[in-house]
Amino acid sequence: MSSSAAAALPQIIQGGMGVGVSNWVLAGRVAACGQLGVVSGTAVERVLACRLQAGDPDGAMRRALAAFPDQAVASRILNAWFRPEGLPAPGEYKPVPLFSQTPSRALLELTVCGSFVEVWLAKQQAQDGGAVGINLLEKIRLPTLPTLYGALLAGVDAVLMGAGIPREIPAHITRLSAHEASSLRIPVEGGDTVESRFDPADLLTVKPTITRPAFLAVISSDVLAVSLARSGGIDGFIVEGPTAGGHNAPPRGGAADAKGTPIYGPRDVPDLKRIAALNLPFWLAGGKATHEAFREALATGAHGVQIGTAFAFCEESGMIPEVRAMARSQPGGAPVVTDGRASPTGFPFKVVAAAGSEGGRDPDLRERRTCTLGYLREAYAREDQTVGWRCPSEPVEQWSAKGGDPTAATGRRCVCNGLMATIGHPHANRDGSLELPLITAGDDLVGIDRFGKRYHADEVIDLVLGRVTHAVV
Ligand SMILES: Cc1cc2nc3c(=O)[nH]c(=O)nc-3n(C[C@H](O)[C@H](O)[C@H](O)COP(=O)(O)O)c2cc1C
């Protein structure tokens, strides 16, 4: 898709929200309303494996797998993961292998199917409506190529990527759209880089026609926009401010208060005129779920807005109702903290300090020392020059034994496990307790009551487009 085709994308983008908050139900509903629904591409293989083990009660996973282009692959997935009787006990999921530089064929198949299922179901629900995109995080590199490939097989219309500088991704999309092998460079701390190679021909015997999707980069500065536009292959930008949910870009200069909360200043405000001059469509994100904010965005030359929080709390969201209720247990929602330490990525992360959730725990207990899912592990060079994997959220002794700087581990939490719990797949710990949900939301949570206690994605869209002046309460 060219940037002119990207300009044909809708005015409202429902932002990608991992893990599984922007699932196929939400993205499909938004797309059916004529806007861009975006599924999260993070941990798609684990989400599929969990849903199948939970018995796939509505049959959606099996319906989508029945449409997968290579049925031998689909039946291997079902044999390995589908449990018609559901879980033996809450949180008792069979472990999904962690990604490494050389993942097994079984893990690659699960990942390709994971993103295929999500995009295929959203597109089915959208029918002739709007478009469906997939969101990936640049920081989580190992699963990127198989995740992209599964989405391409399902006919994804747009790929959106943030949390890093996605300079190489457009070329990978081009190659994978032609079913060609591709290699992603993985940076190695204290070393060079290693390659993670993915060849569709190793997995599939068929090559269905793929239409190349648009590629939109999620950025927060005009400097990065200019630099990415020069590199080519970018069809548009999401310009995200520091009030947005999920991970935020760190402030320029790294300013923070005594508690480690990032301090943003005028230097963090992107020059939108400079971005507009690039002649690529752009959408503004962060507190844009009102008609006034939408109109202001258009007045800057933006094509539209990307919205997260308002969609995260609607009925179609993958965030389970109990967790949504925790975050909304008081008027205006629980406080939202920009935590400069929580995420092992090193990026500031918005955490909802809601009772019953990870963010509401006693500050002295807040560090979560575990790394069982491993998405945010980084590669490091061992003394013998082989590549090892470590996460600042793993137990400090373990992290230090791998050469990690103990101060870099302070205050970290296991974001991966917390986010799985948020969508109803908490893993059981050894002592039988279940992982607590970790809720992320933007500062816009404070205004969430304008939509009433229960509302649908359509109502967010109607309000933003000015079709109604008040949400129906
Ligand atoms: C629950 C939640 C999870 C999110 N996860 C991601 C993500 O995985 N990738 C991403 O690029 N942005 C993520 N975001 C950011 C949204 O895509 C969107 O840009 C942002 O929420 C817009 O600001 P708003 O929350 O004020 O509407 C997330 C936001 C929320 C609320």
Ligand as a Chemical Component Dictionary entry (heavy atoms), coordinates in Angstrom:
data_LIG
# 
_chem_comp.id                   LIG 
_chem_comp.type                 NON-POLYMER 
_chem_comp.pdbx_formal_charge   0 
_chem_comp.three_letter_code    LIG 
# 
loop_
_chem_comp_atom.comp_id 
_chem_comp_atom.atom_id 
_chem_comp_atom.alt_atom_id 
_chem_comp_atom.type_symbol 
_chem_comp_atom.charge 
_chem_comp_atom.model_Cartn_x 
_chem_comp_atom.model_Cartn_y 
_chem_comp_atom.model_Cartn_z 
_chem_comp_atom.pdbx_ordinal 
LIG C1  C1  C 0 -4.452 -0.860 27.696 1  
LIG C2  C2  C 0 -3.528 -0.204 26.715 2  
LIG C3  C3  C 0 -2.535 -0.960 26.107 3  
LIG C4  C4  C 0 -1.719 -0.383 25.134 4  
LIG N1  N1  N 0 -0.808 -1.155 24.486 5  
LIG C5  C5  C 0 -0.127 -0.666 23.419 6  
LIG C6  C6  C 0 0.683  -1.505 22.616 7  
LIG O1  O1  O 0 0.796  -2.715 22.862 8  
LIG N2  N2  N 0 1.335  -0.942 21.567 9  
LIG C7  C7  C 0 1.212  0.388  21.252 10 
LIG O2  O2  O 0 1.817  0.846  20.269 11 
LIG N3  N3  N 0 0.448  1.212  21.996 12 
LIG C8  C8  C 0 -0.239 0.708  23.048 13 
LIG N4  N4  N 0 -1.087 1.523  23.750 14 
LIG C9  C9  C 0 -1.282 2.922  23.291 15 
LIG C10 C10 C 0 -2.527 3.034  22.374 16 
LIG O3  O3  O 0 -2.343 2.310  21.185 17 
LIG C11 C11 C 0 -2.834 4.497  22.013 18 
LIG O4  O4  O 0 -1.856 5.074  21.222 19 
LIG C12 C12 C 0 -2.999 5.372  23.235 20 
LIG O5  O5  O 0 -3.729 4.698  24.213 21 
LIG C13 C13 C 0 -3.688 6.672  22.872 22 
LIG O6  O6  O 0 -3.891 7.484  23.987 23 
LIG P1  P1  P 0 -5.227 7.427  24.898 24 
LIG O7  O7  O 0 -5.054 6.234  25.760 25 
LIG O8  O8  O 0 -5.186 8.697  25.643 26 
LIG O9  O9  O 0 -6.408 7.320  23.991 27 
LIG C14 C14 C 0 -1.876 0.983  24.778 28 
LIG C15 C15 C 0 -2.863 1.734  25.438 29 
LIG C16 C16 C 0 -3.679 1.163  26.385 30 
LIG C17 C17 C 0 -4.733 2.003  27.045 31 
# 
loop_
_chem_comp_bond.comp_id 
_chem_comp_bond.atom_id_1 
_chem_comp_bond.atom_id_2 
_chem_comp_bond.value_order 
_chem_comp_bond.pdbx_ordinal 
LIG C1  C2  SING 1  
LIG C2  C3  SING 2  
LIG C2  C16 DOUB 3  
LIG C3  C4  DOUB 4  
LIG C4  N1  SING 5  
LIG C4  C14 SING 6  
LIG N1  C5  DOUB 7  
LIG C5  C6  SING 8  
LIG C5  C8  SING 9  
LIG C6  O1  DOUB 10 
LIG C6  N2  SING 11 
LIG N2  C7  SING 12 
LIG C7  O2  DOUB 13 
LIG C7  N3  SING 14 
LIG N3  C8  DOUB 15 
LIG C8  N4  SING 16 
LIG N4  C9  SING 17 
LIG N4  C14 SING 18 
LIG C9  C10 SING 19 
LIG C10 O3  SING 20 
LIG C10 C11 SING 21 
LIG C11 O4  SING 22 
LIG C11 C12 SING 23 
LIG C12 O5  SING 24 
LIG C12 C13 SING 25 
LIG C13 O6  SING 26 
LIG O6  P1  SING 27 
LIG P1  O7  DOUB 28 
LIG P1  O8  SING 29 
LIG P1  O9  SING 30 
LIG C14 C15 DOUB 31 
LIG C15 C16 SING 32 
LIG C16 C17 SING 33 
# 
